[in-house]
């Protein structure tokens, strides 16, 4: 009977850990992940779509933005939006295609050569 109780506790604990990993915001770098990882981490992405993502990346180079996933056959904007917080590009945070980089302020003027200054 003790073995059965231990087995049940182990199963419940494993299920909780697996659920918490997904709820905890597991992220995936779509430029380095294999198809199995994409399938496991991303919602609405099964084995065939995961393979399509990897094939697209091999044919076209690394993704430059999350929104570029829409170029992969079978991946729509709703799938991208469901997974936006799970996707990482390159070495860090996800890159939004529509947001320009910088502070919004113009750069200071460069000094001219030979202005004596």
C-alpha positions as CSV (number, residue, x, y, z in Angstrom):
1,X,0.0,0.0,0.0
2,X,2.9,2.4,0.7
3,X,4.3,1.8,-2.7
4,X,1.0,2.6,-4.3
5,X,0.8,5.9,-2.3
6,X,4.3,6.8,-3.3
7,X,3.5,6.1,-7.0
8,X,0.5,8.3,-6.8
9,X,2.5,11.1,-5.2
10,X,5.2,10.8,-7.8
11,X,2.6,11.0,-10.7
12,X,0.9,14.0,-9.2
13,X,4.2,15.8,-8.5
14,X,5.4,15.1,-12.1
15,X,2.1,16.5,-13.5
16,X,2.4,19.6,-11.4
17,X,6.0,20.2,-12.4
18,X,5.2,19.7,-16.1
19,X,2.2,22.1,-15.8
20,X,4.2,24.7,-13.9
21,X,6.9,24.7,-16.5
22,X,4.4,25.7,-19.2
23,X,2.6,28.1,-17.0
24,X,5.9,29.6,-15.8
25,X,6.4,30.9,-19.3
26,X,8.9,28.5,-20.9
27,X,10.4,30.2,-23.9
28,X,11.9,28.9,-27.1
29,X,14.4,30.5,-29.5
30,X,12.9,29.9,-32.9
31,X,16.3,30.4,-34.6
32,X,17.9,27.5,-32.7
33,X,15.2,25.1,-31.5
34,X,14.6,21.8,-33.1
35,X,11.1,20.7,-34.3
36,X,10.5,18.6,-31.1
37,X,11.1,21.6,-28.9
38,X,8.9,23.9,-31.0
39,X,6.2,21.3,-30.9
40,X,6.5,20.9,-27.1
41,X,6.6,24.6,-26.1
42,X,4.4,26.4,-28.6
43,X,0.6,26.3,-28.5
44,X,-1.1,25.2,-31.7
45,X,2.1,24.0,-33.2
46,X,2.2,20.3,-33.9
47,X,5.0,18.2,-35.4
48,X,4.2,19.1,-39.0
49,X,4.1,22.9,-38.3
50,X,7.2,22.6,-36.2
51,X,9.0,20.9,-39.1
52,X,7.8,23.6,-41.4
53,X,9.3,26.3,-39.2
54,X,12.7,24.5,-39.2
55,X,12.5,24.0,-42.9
56,X,11.7,27.7,-43.5
57,X,14.6,28.7,-41.3
58,X,17.0,26.4,-43.1
59,X,15.9,27.7,-46.5
60,X,15.6,31.5,-45.6
61,X,18.0,32.0,-42.8
62,X,17.2,33.0,-39.2
63,X,14.0,34.8,-38.3
64,X,14.4,38.5,-37.9
65,X,11.1,39.0,-36.1
66,X,8.3,37.0,-34.5
67,X,5.9,38.3,-37.2
68,X,8.0,36.7,-39.9
69,X,6.6,33.3,-38.7
70,X,3.5,34.2,-40.7
71,X,5.6,33.4,-43.8
72,X,5.7,29.8,-42.8
73,X,2.9,27.8,-44.4
74,X,0.3,26.9,-41.9
75,X,1.2,29.5,-39.3
76,X,-1.3,32.3,-39.0
77,X,-1.4,35.6,-37.0
78,X,-3.6,34.0,-34.3
79,X,-1.0,31.3,-33.7
80,X,1.7,33.9,-33.5
81,X,-0.3,36.0,-31.0
82,X,-1.0,33.0,-28.8
83,X,2.7,32.3,-28.6
84,X,4.3,35.7,-28.7
85,X,5.3,35.5,-25.0
86,X,6.9,32.1,-25.5
87,X,9.1,33.1,-28.5
88,X,12.6,34.4,-28.4
89,X,14.6,35.6,-31.4
90,X,18.4,35.4,-31.5
91,X,20.2,36.0,-28.2
92,X,17.5,37.5,-26.0
93,X,14.1,39.1,-26.0
94,X,11.6,38.8,-28.8
95,X,11.8,41.4,-31.5
96,X,8.6,43.2,-32.5
97,X,8.7,44.0,-36.2
98,X,6.6,47.2,-35.9
99,X,8.6,48.8,-33.1
100,X,11.5,51.0,-34.1
101,X,14.7,50.8,-32.0
102,X,16.0,53.8,-30.2
103,X,14.7,56.5,-27.8
104,X,12.8,58.5,-30.4
105,X,15.3,61.5,-30.0
106,X,17.5,62.5,-32.9
107,X,21.2,61.8,-32.6
108,X,23.4,64.8,-31.8
109,X,25.2,66.3,-34.8
110,X,28.6,65.0,-35.5
111,X,31.5,67.5,-35.4
112,X,32.9,68.4,-38.8
113,X,36.4,67.6,-39.7
114,X,38.7,70.6,-39.9
115,X,36.2,73.0,-38.2
116,X,38.9,74.1,-35.7
117,X,37.0,73.2,-32.8
